[in-house]
Amino acid sequence: MKDRSPCTDVCQFDPVKKWCVGCGRTVDEIRAWRKLTPFRKTALANELRLRLRRLSKA
């Protein structure tokens, strides 16, 4: 996984799930991104794919 942020410059939050509809992260995850270990970034990136699928089905 690259060290780059998964941000897509959409920055709109789902009112129910509290996830960004562009990247799938929470506000806390966005703030913490730079401090996460490479392992945690990879794990989060995998989780984001699932979240974005859930948001698209809603």
N, C-alpha and C positions, 0 to 999 in steps of 0.2 A: 504494500500500500504506500502510495506517495504521502509525503508529509503535508500536502496541500489540504486546505479546508474543503469539505464537501459542499460549501455554500454555493448556491446557484443564483444569488442576487434577487431572489423572490421575496424573502423575508415577510411572509404573511403567516399568521399562526391559526391553526385549527382551534376554534373556541372550546371544543369539548376535550380533545386529546392534549392540547397545549403543545403540539409539535408544529414546527415550521413546515408549510406545505411545499416548500422548495427543496429543502434538504432533509427534513424529518427529525431534526434535533430539537431538544428543549432549549429554553433560554440558558439554563445552567450548563448544558453540554456545549453550547456555543461559546460561553464564557471560558470554559475549562479546556477547550480544544488544544490550545498551544502547550498546555502543561501535561497533556496525556502522554503516556508511553506509547511507543509504536504498536505494542501488543494491544493496548486498550483502543487505540485509534482503529485498528483493523477489526476488532470485535464490534466496536460501535458502527463502523461502516457496514458490516454485515447486518446488524440490527436495523440500520436506517433503511436498507432495501425492503425489509419486511414492513416497516412502518409506512413507507411511501405506498406500498401495495395496499395496505389497509386503508389509507386515506383515499386512494383512488377508487376503491370499491364503495366507500361511504357515500 
